[in-house]
Amino acid sequence: MTCNVAGTFTQRAYMSGVAQGLDDGAFSGCTNGDSQDVQRLLSSSPQALALPVADWRGFFEGYGLGKEAFWKALRYSSAKLAGADLYTAGAAIVWLKQLGPWSDADVANRLIPCYPEVLATRTEQLQQLVDSLLGLGMSQEQVQEMLWEFPGLLADFRAEQLPLIKRMVHSRRDKYSQGGFYSD
């Protein structure tokens, strides 16, 4: 086992330097009170340096996401948000709200903390998912319910999932699933 003392020292010094220089670059707008959060973010997700953190913070705060939830979302999803921009994120949220029943509170409480990668998804891709679900014979209301119950589909939908979704839709139509009993 080798020990990389120089690398560890360099990493600590770098993160400390970034935390002290919060007024520069991606972290502009962050305060010295955020320095611990920045250090935790960079130690778990160095790719966060590519994010305009202050812009994302303002965007998330606009939806009512608190400081702690904001830093947590970045720690766990900065790689997924690295390719996103605020325009795409805003368009995805507007699209969801038009689809229904999503509200700003739902976005802040359900989507951003759990599935922030949806914000990196173009509306054309989101609409393709809805079209695929409608193609299975689902009604608009069923599609809304499906995406409300399983918002992860919005971020990670693959054509291989269609048979399973179709089976789920049909199983909900029998008397056993309506009563809470499932059979195969």
PyMOL commands that set and color helices and strands:
alter all, ss='L'
color gray80, all
select helices_A, chain A and resi 5-20+25-27+32-44+46-50+53-62+67-81+86-99+104-114+116-120+123-135+140-149+152-155+159-171+175-179
alter helices_A, ss='H'
color red, helices_A
deselect
rebuild
show_as cartoon
